């Protein structure tokens, strides 16, 4: 849940600290000079790139002359943001841990994939094969940790109050054989079954639909309750978390366009099962 996610608490804290600095009419350099630290530290705290200590927040509360009530709230946020979550204890890469923390807090998730089955809908053999295929220079122990974390993440879809998950796939994801035909058949059957469960919708954009605005980019839209929504984009050039209102609007419109372009959930299920049956035995 959102209230339990240290990642979300850190973002809430960083946004509040930035708002307080601006309200005080201070520049980052002014605050850094007062604290005796580099401007980069203040910037990283305000962008949630690093955590803030209780000492940091107490100093900033004094500097910004916040009320006692606001001070108490900020200190609670600081403590919550510094708690270690299960994904941090797994020692995952920073970008993966950050994404997992946001996903864990999301009330709705919209994901578009060009050539892979979304992680929340992957079987264990598929997840292992695709991770090993992407992370070619990674030791097997590290792959084990990533796969285990992915399977734990899937538990969110079985909670009493799961997020609404809407997955859109390009048809290419159904035909890219990962692992072997047996692994792929099991994965497609699992995908079709999951699309029938509550809170999960699966749509496929068929090859016949032609070109569309998101052909070259997979992305995830995470709807959060206590902080602004986030778009996550991953690729060879890195991992990006977008929160700018213009970016959010652009990706939401793209997702709506893809939903309209894709087959209906029922027709998508038929295509997924047909693709599974066509795999060699």
N, C-alpha and C positions, 0 to 999 in steps of 0.2 A: 504494500500500500504506500501511497505517496508520503504519508506522515512518517514512515519508517525508513525511508531511503536517505542515507547520508549524502548521496550525490545531489538529490533535489534540495536537501537542507543547505548544502554548500552554495548552490546557485541562488537560493532564496536569500541567504546571508550576504552573498557578494552583491546582489542587486540592491539590497537595502543599504549596504555600506556606501555604494556608489551614489545612491540617491541622497544620502546624508551629506556626503562630501560636496555634491553639487549645491545642495540647499545651503551649505555653509559658505558657498562662494569660494571654495579652495580648489587649486589645481593639484594634480597628482604629485608634482614636484614639491609643492608647499607641504603636503602631508608627509612625504618622504623625508624632507628636511627636518620637520618637527619630530619624527620618529627616529631619525638617525639611521635610515635604511635607504636602499636604492629605490628609485621610482619604479623599477621593474617589479619589485616585490609588491608594491601597492597595486600596480596594474594587474598582476597575476591574481591577487586576492579578489579584486573587483570583477575579474572575468571568470572566477572559479577555477582557474588553472592550477591554483594551489590552495591549501586550506589556511585558515587563520587560527592562531592560538588564542587562548583566553586572554593572555597578556596583551596581544595585539588589539583585540576587540575592546578590552577595558581602556586602553590608551586612546583608541579612536572615539569611544563614547565620551571620554573627558574632553578630547579635542573638539568634537562636534557639539558638545554640551547637550546631550540627549537627556530626555526625562528618565526618571528612575524606572518607570514602567517599560520604556523602550529598551533601556539598558538590560533589564532582566530578560526581555524577549530575545535580544541579540545574543546574550550569553547562553541561553537555552539552545538557540540555533547553532551556536558554535560547538557546544558539547555534542549535539545530535550529529552535526556534520563531520565530527572527528571520530565517530564510532566506526568500528571495523565491521563491514558487512561480509557475507559469505563470499561474494565475488572478489573482494580484496584479499581475503584469506587464501584464495586459490592462487594468488600470485599471477593473475592474468595481466597481459599487456595493458598499459594505461588507457589506451583508446577503447579496448574491449571492456575494461572495468567501468569506464565512464558510461559507455553505451548501455551496459547491463544495468547500471544503477538507474538510468533514465527509463529504460524499458520496464524495470521492476515497479516504477511508480506510475506508469502510464495507465490511463483509463480507457484509451482507445489507441490502436496501432493500425496504420495503413502502410502496407509495404508493396513495392513493385520490384520484381526481379526479372532480369533479362535472360539469364541462362541457368539459374540455380533454384532449387526448392528453398523457400524461406526457412531460416534456422529453427523457428518455433514449430515447424511442421516436418522436420527431418527425422528419419529413423536413425538409430545408432550406427548401423553399418554404412549408411549413406553419409552421415555426418563425418565419420572417421575417414572415409575414402575421399570426400571432397576437401576436407581440411588437409589431408596429406598431399592431395594434388595441388592445392594452392600454396601451401607452406612447404615448398620442396626442400628447403635447407633447415628445417626444424626437427629437433630430436623427437623421438617417439613419446618420451615422457611429457614433453610440452604439448604435443598433440593430444595426449590422453587428458590433460588438464582442460584443454579447450573444449573437447568433446563432452567431458563430464559436466562442465559448466553449461554447455548448450542444452544438455538433457535436463539439468536442474531448472534452467530458465523455462523449459516447456511446461513445468508444473504450474505456472501462472494460469495457463488456459484451463486447468482443472480445479482452480480454487472456487470457493463459494461465490465470490464476486469477481470473476475474471474480466480482463479488458475485452472490449470489442476488437476483434482482429479481422482485418479485411486484407486479403492477399490477392494481388494480381500478378500473373506470370505471363511472360511471353511463351508461346508454344515451344520455342527452342528448349526451354527448361525441361519439357517432357521427353525430348528426344536425345538429349545429351546423356549418354550412358555413363553413369558414375559407378565405379567399382566393377560391376559385371552385370549382365542382364538380370540375374537373379536378385541382386541388390536393388537394381532399378525397378524391377517389377514390384517388389515389396514396398518400395518407396512410393510408387505411384498409387498402389492400392491404399496405402496409409493416407496419402494426400486426399484421395477421393473420400475416404471414410471421415477424415477430420473435417472436410468441407460440409458434412452433414450435421456436425455437432453445433450446439447452441453457442452463440457468440463468435463463431468462425464462419467467414465467407471466403470462398475461393473462386476466382474467375480467371479464365485464360484468354489471352488475345491471340486469335488464330493467325497463321501465316497469311491467310487470305485477306486479312484486314489491311495489309500493306504497311507503309511507313507511318510512324507516329512520333510525337514530340519527345518521348522518353526512350527511344531505341538504344541510345548510347549511354544510358545512366540508370543504375538501380538506386533506389532511395527508400527511406523509411520516415514516415511522419508520426511523431510521438505526441499525443495529446495529454497534457499534464494539467492537474488541477491547481496547484499552488504556485507554479512558476509558468513562464511563457512556454508555448509549445516549441518543439525542436524538430528540425529536419536533419536526418543523418545521411550523409553521402560518403560512400567508401569506394576507393579505387587504388590504382597503382601509385598515384601521386600523394596518397595519404587519406586521412579520415577527417571529415569536416562536420561540425555541429553548427547548423545555421539557425539563428533566432531572429534575424532581421525581419520585420513585418513584411517587407517587399518580397523577401525570399519565401516566407511562409505562404503568402498569397500565391506566388508563382507555382510552388509545388502542390498546393491544394488544388489549384485549377488544373494542373497537369494530371493529378490523380483522378479528379472528376472526369476529365476527358478520357482517361484510360478505362474507367469503369463503364462509361457509355460505349466505348469501342469494343470492349471485351464481350465474350459470350456470356449468357446468363449463367448463374451458378449451376443450374441443372444441366444445361448444355455443356458447360465446362466439365462437370463430373463425367458426362458421357464420353467426352474427348479424352479425359485422363484415363478412364477404364479401357477405352479402345487402344490407347497408346500402350498400356500395360499388357494387354492381351496380344499385341503385335510383336512384343519382344521375343527373341528366340529362346527356346527352352534349353 
